Structure formats: C-alpha cells, structure tokens
Amino acid sequence: MPDLSNGTATSVLQENPTNPAHVQHIWVVTGPAGCGKSTVGNVLRNELGVPFLEGDDYHPAANKEKMGEGTPLTDADRWDWLISLRQAAIDALSPSESNKFHPPAGVVVACSALKRKYRDVMRVAAYGSSSVRIHFVYLKLDEDVLLQRVTQRQSHYMKSSMVQSQLAALEEPKGEWDAMTINVQGSMEDVQRNVIEAVTEKLAEYV
C-alpha cells in the first residue's frame, strides 16, 4: 500500500512507476457550463502528467452555432460528439509518435456528460481493454455561481441562457460506482486539494 501522507496522485504514481497491472485511467471531468471543467482538467493534467482533451474542441460547428444562438442541443446532436471524444481518449492512450510510443498512464477529458446515457457512451472506452479504467469527476456547483461564471466568460459560444437548460437536463451521477462528486463551491485552492485527494485515493485502489 503506498504512503498517502503526501496527499498527491503524483506520489502514488512515482512509488509505482512500473505500473505492474498496466492500468490506464480515463478521468472524465463532468458538469454543466461554468462548473470549472477546463480548470480542473488542467490541474489533473499537471498533477498526473497525462494528456488533457477539451471536450468543447470536439463539437462540430453546427453544435457550436446552436449553442451560440441559445438553442439547447438534442440527444441526436450529442451522439457523434461523444463518440468522437471517446475515440480521442482511446487514441490518447495508444502508443504513437506523439508520446514516443510510450503510452501515458491515463488521459483527462473535460466533458459535460450531463445524463447517464451520455456517460454510458463514454464508458464504452473501457470495454475494449481489460487494462483501461474510466472515472467520472462530477463538479457540483450552485446555479447562481454557474450563471455568474458563464456571464463573465469572454469569446465563448456558450451563453448564460444555456445554463438553465443544462441544469434541467442534468442527471447527477448518484449511485454510479465509477463516479465521484466534488463540491466546488470553495476557493480554487480548496477545489484543487479536494480533487487531487479524491483522485489519489482512487489511484491507490489499483496499486
């Protein structure tokens, strides 16, 4: 069992550099617009030393245009996006020239994944390999703070009117064994500490 006194995911990985089980982890940071998915995703990228995929980058132009106009996406709008993002996560775990044919220990993905069926699409990424594990890091935040954050964002296609539609569609991952909920009401320092502690504890289960 690793020493968790350092409280960092990096310490767990460093104590077990050979990764005898060859387990790779997909960390899907989820939640509605404004909850901090990109910020937390970058924190985990730096902490774990793994690639980070920004889910918004995988939306087709038609989706971005709809959201920019304040039109909520339908399930049909999301399927191809989720499948593309899932494939990108799988590709990031594979040996390639970009990682010098030394695949990373995992990948972090920012993806709203508001409904369970959307998360189920992402879960398929772990079905094809016995060495891949997927985890959902749900960022929970009050509606008024979400609205404030989205309103303050510059040059982003997501409008504040979309927050209500996302919250209406939201199915929190209660009871889902591969999901953890992180309350992100506090300071960024508190959020970072809570996320890193939760991920560190999860990683320790595979050592």
ChimeraX commands (.cxc) that place a marker at each C-alpha (Angstrom):
marker #1 position 0.00,0.00,0.00 radius 0.5
marker #1 position 1.52,3.38,-0.94 radius 0.5
marker #1 position 2.21,6.16,1.55 radius 0.5
marker #1 position -0.60,8.67,1.05 radius 0.5
marker #1 position 0.82,11.18,3.52 radius 0.5
marker #1 position 1.96,13.40,0.65 radius 0.5
marker #1 position -1.63,13.54,-0.49 radius 0.5
marker #1 position -0.80,13.70,-4.18 radius 0.5
marker #1 position -1.62,11.49,-7.10 radius 0.5
marker #1 position 1.90,12.05,-8.39 radius 0.5
marker #1 position 3.35,10.40,-5.27 radius 0.5
marker #1 position 1.25,7.30,-5.88 radius 0.5
marker #1 position 2.43,7.07,-9.48 radius 0.5
marker #1 position 6.06,7.69,-8.53 radius 0.5
marker #1 position 6.01,4.93,-5.91 radius 0.5
marker #1 position 4.76,2.51,-8.56 radius 0.5
marker #1 position 6.44,3.62,-11.81 radius 0.5
marker #1 position 6.31,0.18,-13.42 radius 0.5
marker #1 position 2.52,0.00,-13.07 radius 0.5
marker #1 position 2.52,-3.82,-12.84 radius 0.5
marker #1 position -1.11,-4.07,-13.83 radius 0.5
marker #1 position -0.53,-1.75,-16.81 radius 0.5
marker #1 position -3.71,0.05,-15.89 radius 0.5
marker #1 position -4.55,3.24,-17.75 radius 0.5
marker #1 position -7.14,5.67,-16.44 radius 0.5
marker #1 position -9.60,7.92,-18.25 radius 0.5
marker #1 position -10.65,10.77,-15.98 radius 0.5
marker #1 position -13.80,12.45,-17.32 radius 0.5
marker #1 position -14.38,15.79,-15.60 radius 0.5
marker #1 position -18.12,16.45,-15.84 radius 0.5
marker #1 position -20.75,19.03,-15.01 radius 0.5
marker #1 position -22.69,21.91,-16.58 radius 0.5
marker #1 position -21.19,25.00,-18.18 radius 0.5
marker #1 position -19.29,27.18,-15.72 radius 0.5
marker #1 position -18.51,24.49,-13.14 radius 0.5
marker #1 position -14.77,24.59,-13.89 radius 0.5
marker #1 position -14.21,21.50,-16.04 radius 0.5
marker #1 position -11.34,23.00,-18.03 radius 0.5
marker #1 position -9.64,24.44,-14.96 radius 0.5
marker #1 position -9.87,21.18,-13.01 radius 0.5
marker #1 position -8.90,19.21,-16.12 radius 0.5
marker #1 position -5.70,21.20,-16.42 radius 0.5
marker #1 position -4.99,20.73,-12.72 radius 0.5
marker #1 position -5.25,16.97,-13.18 radius 0.5
marker #1 position -3.18,17.05,-16.35 radius 0.5
marker #1 position -0.35,18.75,-14.47 radius 0.5
marker #1 position -0.74,16.56,-11.38 radius 0.5
marker #1 position -0.85,13.26,-13.26 radius 0.5
marker #1 position 1.42,14.16,-16.16 radius 0.5
marker #1 position -1.09,12.91,-18.74 radius 0.5
marker #1 position -2.76,14.44,-21.82 radius 0.5
marker #1 position -5.84,16.64,-21.49 radius 0.5
marker #1 position -8.69,16.72,-24.01 radius 0.5
marker #1 position -11.03,19.72,-24.05 radius 0.5
marker #1 position -14.43,18.34,-24.96 radius 0.5
marker #1 position -15.64,21.60,-26.48 radius 0.5
marker #1 position -12.99,21.24,-29.19 radius 0.5
marker #1 position -14.74,18.13,-30.49 radius 0.5
marker #1 position -18.14,19.71,-31.06 radius 0.5
marker #1 position -18.94,20.12,-34.75 radius 0.5
marker #1 position -19.51,23.66,-35.99 radius 0.5
marker #1 position -23.27,23.08,-36.15 radius 0.5
marker #1 position -23.38,22.31,-32.41 radius 0.5
marker #1 position -21.36,25.40,-31.53 radius 0.5
marker #1 position -23.63,27.53,-33.69 radius 0.5
marker #1 position -26.76,26.18,-31.97 radius 0.5
marker #1 position -25.36,26.78,-28.51 radius 0.5
marker #1 position -24.17,30.24,-29.51 radius 0.5
marker #1 position -27.74,31.04,-30.52 radius 0.5
marker #1 position -29.03,29.76,-27.18 radius 0.5
marker #1 position -30.56,26.61,-28.66 radius 0.5
marker #1 position -30.11,23.54,-26.43 radius 0.5
marker #1 position -28.52,20.51,-28.05 radius 0.5
marker #1 position -30.66,17.42,-28.56 radius 0.5
marker #1 position -29.54,13.87,-27.92 radius 0.5
marker #1 position -29.07,13.47,-31.67 radius 0.5
marker #1 position -26.70,16.45,-31.65 radius 0.5
marker #1 position -24.58,14.88,-28.94 radius 0.5
marker #1 position -24.05,11.30,-30.11 radius 0.5
marker #1 position -21.42,11.97,-32.77 radius 0.5
marker #1 position -19.67,14.43,-30.47 radius 0.5
marker #1 position -19.49,11.92,-27.63 radius 0.5
marker #1 position -18.28,9.17,-29.94 radius 0.5
marker #1 position -15.56,11.43,-31.37 radius 0.5
marker #1 position -14.45,12.45,-27.90 radius 0.5
marker #1 position -14.45,8.85,-26.71 radius 0.5
marker #1 position -12.29,7.80,-29.66 radius 0.5
marker #1 position -9.89,10.67,-28.99 radius 0.5
marker #1 position -9.49,9.43,-25.41 radius 0.5
marker #1 position -8.79,5.90,-26.62 radius 0.5
marker #1 position -6.28,7.21,-29.16 radius 0.5
marker #1 position -4.51,9.23,-26.46 radius 0.5
marker #1 position -3.86,6.01,-24.51 radius 0.5
marker #1 position -2.34,4.24,-27.51 radius 0.5
marker #1 position 1.37,4.17,-28.47 radius 0.5
marker #1 position 2.07,6.85,-31.07 radius 0.5
marker #1 position 4.74,9.19,-32.36 radius 0.5
marker #1 position 3.32,11.97,-30.19 radius 0.5
marker #1 position 4.11,10.00,-27.00 radius 0.5
marker #1 position 7.25,8.41,-28.47 radius 0.5
marker #1 position 5.45,5.05,-28.38 radius 0.5
marker #1 position 5.34,5.14,-24.58 radius 0.5
marker #1 position 1.61,5.42,-23.82 radius 0.5
marker #1 position 0.65,7.59,-20.85 radius 0.5
marker #1 position -0.79,6.35,-17.56 radius 0.5
marker #1 position -4.06,7.97,-18.48 radius 0.5
marker #1 position -5.89,10.89,-20.05 radius 0.5
marker #1 position -8.09,13.65,-18.65 radius 0.5
marker #1 position -11.23,14.62,-20.58 radius 0.5
marker #1 position -13.46,17.64,-19.99 radius 0.5
marker #1 position -16.99,16.66,-20.99 radius 0.5
marker #1 position -20.34,17.84,-19.63 radius 0.5
marker #1 position -21.78,14.28,-19.73 radius 0.5
marker #1 position -24.97,15.63,-18.20 radius 0.5
marker #1 position -27.05,12.46,-18.50 radius 0.5
marker #1 position -26.33,8.89,-17.54 radius 0.5
marker #1 position -26.76,7.75,-21.13 radius 0.5
marker #1 position -24.08,10.22,-22.20 radius 0.5
marker #1 position -21.75,8.81,-19.56 radius 0.5
marker #1 position -22.62,5.33,-20.82 radius 0.5
marker #1 position -21.31,6.33,-24.26 radius 0.5
marker #1 position -18.00,7.32,-22.67 radius 0.5
marker #1 position -17.93,4.13,-20.58 radius 0.5
marker #1 position -17.60,2.09,-23.77 radius 0.5
marker #1 position -13.99,3.35,-23.93 radius 0.5
marker #1 position -13.09,0.90,-21.17 radius 0.5
marker #1 position -14.96,-2.07,-22.64 radius 0.5
marker #1 position -12.39,-2.87,-25.30 radius 0.5
marker #1 position -9.44,-3.25,-22.92 radius 0.5
marker #1 position -9.11,-5.02,-19.60 radius 0.5
marker #1 position -6.39,-2.54,-18.61 radius 0.5
marker #1 position -8.43,0.66,-19.05 radius 0.5
marker #1 position -10.49,2.15,-16.23 radius 0.5
marker #1 position -12.82,5.13,-16.57 radius 0.5
marker #1 position -13.76,7.53,-13.79 radius 0.5
marker #1 position -16.18,10.46,-13.73 radius 0.5
marker #1 position -15.29,13.51,-11.64 radius 0.5
marker #1 position -18.56,15.42,-11.25 radius 0.5
marker #1 position -18.13,19.07,-10.26 radius 0.5
marker #1 position -21.13,20.26,-8.24 radius 0.5
marker #1 position -21.85,23.99,-8.06 radius 0.5
marker #1 position -24.87,26.20,-7.29 radius 0.5
marker #1 position -26.84,27.66,-10.20 radius 0.5
marker #1 position -26.22,31.30,-9.28 radius 0.5
marker #1 position -22.46,30.80,-9.35 radius 0.5
marker #1 position -22.68,28.94,-12.67 radius 0.5
marker #1 position -24.65,31.82,-14.18 radius 0.5
marker #1 position -22.18,34.38,-12.90 radius 0.5
marker #1 position -19.21,32.50,-14.31 radius 0.5
marker #1 position -20.74,31.92,-17.74 radius 0.5
marker #1 position -21.85,35.56,-17.98 radius 0.5
marker #1 position -18.29,36.70,-17.26 radius 0.5
marker #1 position -16.67,34.44,-19.86 radius 0.5
marker #1 position -15.39,36.15,-22.96 radius 0.5
marker #1 position -15.27,34.75,-26.50 radius 0.5
marker #1 position -17.07,31.52,-25.65 radius 0.5
marker #1 position -20.02,30.27,-27.66 radius 0.5
marker #1 position -21.92,29.05,-24.59 radius 0.5
marker #1 position -24.43,31.68,-23.46 radius 0.5
marker #1 position -25.74,32.14,-19.92 radius 0.5
marker #1 position -29.24,31.15,-21.06 radius 0.5
marker #1 position -27.89,27.66,-21.70 radius 0.5
marker #1 position -27.11,27.08,-18.02 radius 0.5
marker #1 position -30.78,26.59,-17.13 radius 0.5
marker #1 position -31.29,24.11,-19.96 radius 0.5
marker #1 position -28.20,22.16,-18.90 radius 0.5
marker #1 position -29.35,22.04,-15.28 radius 0.5
marker #1 position -32.78,20.87,-16.43 radius 0.5
marker #1 position -31.13,18.03,-18.34 radius 0.5
marker #1 position -28.63,17.20,-15.59 radius 0.5
marker #1 position -28.75,13.73,-14.06 radius 0.5
marker #1 position -26.27,13.72,-11.19 radius 0.5
marker #1 position -24.23,10.50,-11.05 radius 0.5
marker #1 position -25.67,9.37,-7.73 radius 0.5
marker #1 position -25.03,5.70,-7.10 radius 0.5
marker #1 position -22.79,5.28,-10.14 radius 0.5
marker #1 position -19.86,3.21,-8.95 radius 0.5
marker #1 position -17.29,4.85,-11.24 radius 0.5
marker #1 position -18.23,8.45,-10.36 radius 0.5
marker #1 position -17.14,10.81,-7.62 radius 0.5
marker #1 position -18.80,14.11,-6.70 radius 0.5
marker #1 position -16.66,17.11,-5.79 radius 0.5
marker #1 position -18.26,20.21,-4.31 radius 0.5
marker #1 position -16.54,23.16,-5.99 radius 0.5
marker #1 position -18.14,25.99,-4.01 radius 0.5
marker #1 position -14.91,26.87,-2.22 radius 0.5
marker #1 position -11.71,28.60,-3.25 radius 0.5
marker #1 position -9.64,27.27,-6.13 radius 0.5
marker #1 position -7.07,26.04,-3.61 radius 0.5
marker #1 position -9.76,24.04,-1.81 radius 0.5
marker #1 position -11.11,22.67,-5.09 radius 0.5
marker #1 position -7.65,21.59,-6.26 radius 0.5
marker #1 position -6.93,19.90,-2.94 radius 0.5
marker #1 position -10.27,18.07,-2.89 radius 0.5
marker #1 position -9.94,16.87,-6.48 radius 0.5
marker #1 position -6.36,15.70,-6.05 radius 0.5
marker #1 position -7.21,13.90,-2.80 radius 0.5
marker #1 position -10.14,12.10,-4.44 radius 0.5
marker #1 position -8.09,11.05,-7.46 radius 0.5
marker #1 position -5.19,9.96,-5.25 radius 0.5
marker #1 position -7.49,7.72,-3.22 radius 0.5
marker #1 position -8.92,6.20,-6.39 radius 0.5
marker #1 position -5.47,5.54,-7.85 radius 0.5
marker #1 position -4.41,3.82,-4.63 radius 0.5
marker #1 position -7.05,1.16,-5.27 radius 0.5
marker #1 position -5.06,-0.01,-8.30 radius 0.5
marker #1 position -1.68,-0.30,-6.59 radius 0.5
marker link #1:1,2 radius 0.2
marker link #1:2,3 radius 0.2
marker link #1:3,4 radius 0.2
marker link #1:4,5 radius 0.2
marker link #1:5,6 radius 0.2
marker link #1:6,7 radius 0.2
marker link #1:7,8 radius 0.2
marker link #1:8,9 radius 0.2
marker link #1:9,10 radius 0.2
marker link #1:10,11 radius 0.2
marker link #1:11,12 radius 0.2
marker link #1:12,13 radius 0.2
marker link #1:13,14 radius 0.2
marker link #1:14,15 radius 0.2
marker link #1:15,16 radius 0.2
marker link #1:16,17 radius 0.2
marker link #1:17,18 radius 0.2
marker link #1:18,19 radius 0.2
marker link #1:19,20 radius 0.2
marker link #1:20,21 radius 0.2
marker link #1:21,22 radius 0.2
marker link #1:22,23 radius 0.2
marker link #1:23,24 radius 0.2
marker link #1:24,25 radius 0.2
marker link #1:25,26 radius 0.2
marker link #1:26,27 radius 0.2
marker link #1:27,28 radius 0.2
marker link #1:28,29 radius 0.2
marker link #1:29,30 radius 0.2
marker link #1:30,31 radius 0.2
marker link #1:31,32 radius 0.2
marker link #1:32,33 radius 0.2
marker link #1:33,34 radius 0.2
marker link #1:34,35 radius 0.2
marker link #1:35,36 radius 0.2
marker link #1:36,37 radius 0.2
marker link #1:37,38 radius 0.2
marker link #1:38,39 radius 0.2
marker link #1:39,40 radius 0.2
marker link #1:40,41 radius 0.2
marker link #1:41,42 radius 0.2
marker link #1:42,43 radius 0.2
marker link #1:43,44 radius 0.2
marker link #1:44,45 radius 0.2
marker link #1:45,46 radius 0.2
marker link #1:46,47 radius 0.2
marker link #1:47,48 radius 0.2
marker link #1:48,49 radius 0.2
marker link #1:49,50 radius 0.2
marker link #1:50,51 radius 0.2
marker link #1:51,52 radius 0.2
marker link #1:52,53 radius 0.2
marker link #1:53,54 radius 0.2
marker link #1:54,55 radius 0.2
marker link #1:55,56 radius 0.2
marker link #1:56,57 radius 0.2
marker link #1:57,58 radius 0.2
marker link #1:58,59 radius 0.2
marker link #1:59,60 radius 0.2
marker link #1:60,61 radius 0.2
marker link #1:61,62 radius 0.2
marker link #1:62,63 radius 0.2
marker link #1:63,64 radius 0.2
marker link #1:64,65 radius 0.2
marker link #1:65,66 radius 0.2
marker link #1:66,67 radius 0.2
marker link #1:67,68 radius 0.2
marker link #1:68,69 radius 0.2
marker link #1:69,70 radius 0.2
marker link #1:70,71 radius 0.2
marker link #1:71,72 radius 0.2
marker link #1:72,73 radius 0.2
marker link #1:73,74 radius 0.2
marker link #1:74,75 radius 0.2
marker link #1:75,76 radius 0.2
marker link #1:76,77 radius 0.2
marker link #1:77,78 radius 0.2
marker link #1:78,79 radius 0.2
marker link #1:79,80 radius 0.2
marker link #1:80,81 radius 0.2
marker link #1:81,82 radius 0.2
marker link #1:82,83 radius 0.2
marker link #1:83,84 radius 0.2
marker link #1:84,85 radius 0.2
marker link #1:85,86 radius 0.2
marker link #1:86,87 radius 0.2
marker link #1:87,88 radius 0.2
marker link #1:88,89 radius 0.2
marker link #1:89,90 radius 0.2
marker link #1:90,91 radius 0.2
marker link #1:91,92 radius 0.2
marker link #1:92,93 radius 0.2
marker link #1:93,94 radius 0.2
marker link #1:94,95 radius 0.2
marker link #1:95,96 radius 0.2
marker link #1:96,97 radius 0.2
marker link #1:97,98 radius 0.2
marker link #1:98,99 radius 0.2
marker link #1:99,100 radius 0.2
marker link #1:100,101 radius 0.2
marker link #1:101,102 radius 0.2
marker link #1:102,103 radius 0.2
marker link #1:103,104 radius 0.2
marker link #1:104,105 radius 0.2
marker link #1:105,106 radius 0.2
marker link #1:106,107 radius 0.2
marker link #1:107,108 radius 0.2
marker link #1:108,109 radius 0.2
marker link #1:109,110 radius 0.2
marker link #1:110,111 radius 0.2
marker link #1:111,112 radius 0.2
marker link #1:112,113 radius 0.2
marker link #1:113,114 radius 0.2
marker link #1:114,115 radius 0.2
marker link #1:115,116 radius 0.2
marker link #1:116,117 radius 0.2
marker link #1:117,118 radius 0.2
marker link #1:118,119 radius 0.2
marker link #1:119,120 radius 0.2
marker link #1:120,121 radius 0.2
marker link #1:121,122 radius 0.2
marker link #1:122,123 radius 0.2
marker link #1:123,124 radius 0.2
marker link #1:124,125 radius 0.2
marker link #1:125,126 radius 0.2
marker link #1:126,127 radius 0.2
marker link #1:127,128 radius 0.2
marker link #1:128,129 radius 0.2
marker link #1:129,130 radius 0.2
marker link #1:130,131 radius 0.2
marker link #1:131,132 radius 0.2
marker link #1:132,133 radius 0.2
marker link #1:133,134 radius 0.2
marker link #1:134,135 radius 0.2
marker link #1:135,136 radius 0.2
marker link #1:136,137 radius 0.2
marker link #1:137,138 radius 0.2
marker link #1:138,139 radius 0.2
marker link #1:139,140 radius 0.2
marker link #1:140,141 radius 0.2
marker link #1:141,142 radius 0.2
marker link #1:142,143 radius 0.2
marker link #1:143,144 radius 0.2
marker link #1:144,145 radius 0.2
marker link #1:145,146 radius 0.2
marker link #1:146,147 radius 0.2
marker link #1:147,148 radius 0.2
marker link #1:148,149 radius 0.2
marker link #1:149,150 radius 0.2
marker link #1:150,151 radius 0.2
marker link #1:151,152 radius 0.2
marker link #1:152,153 radius 0.2
marker link #1:153,154 radius 0.2
marker link #1:154,155 radius 0.2
marker link #1:155,156 radius 0.2
marker link #1:156,157 radius 0.2
marker link #1:157,158 radius 0.2
marker link #1:158,159 radius 0.2
marker link #1:159,160 radius 0.2
marker link #1:160,161 radius 0.2
marker link #1:161,162 radius 0.2
marker link #1:162,163 radius 0.2
marker link #1:163,164 radius 0.2
marker link #1:164,165 radius 0.2
marker link #1:165,166 radius 0.2
marker link #1:166,167 radius 0.2
marker link #1:167,168 radius 0.2
marker link #1:168,169 radius 0.2
marker link #1:169,170 radius 0.2
marker link #1:170,171 radius 0.2
marker link #1:171,172 radius 0.2
marker link #1:172,173 radius 0.2
marker link #1:173,174 radius 0.2
marker link #1:174,175 radius 0.2
marker link #1:175,176 radius 0.2
marker link #1:176,177 radius 0.2
marker link #1:177,178 radius 0.2
marker link #1:178,179 radius 0.2
marker link #1:179,180 radius 0.2
marker link #1:180,181 radius 0.2
marker link #1:181,182 radius 0.2
marker link #1:182,183 radius 0.2
marker link #1:183,184 radius 0.2
marker link #1:184,185 radius 0.2
marker link #1:185,186 radius 0.2
marker link #1:186,187 radius 0.2
marker link #1:187,188 radius 0.2
marker link #1:188,189 radius 0.2
marker link #1:189,190 radius 0.2
marker link #1:190,191 radius 0.2
marker link #1:191,192 radius 0.2
marker link #1:192,193 radius 0.2
marker link #1:193,194 radius 0.2
marker link #1:194,195 radius 0.2
marker link #1:195,196 radius 0.2
marker link #1:196,197 radius 0.2
marker link #1:197,198 radius 0.2
marker link #1:198,199 radius 0.2
marker link #1:199,200 radius 0.2
marker link #1:200,201 radius 0.2
marker link #1:201,202 radius 0.2
marker link #1:202,203 radius 0.2
marker link #1:203,204 radius 0.2
marker link #1:204,205 radius 0.2
marker link #1:205,206 radius 0.2
marker link #1:206,207 radius 0.2
view
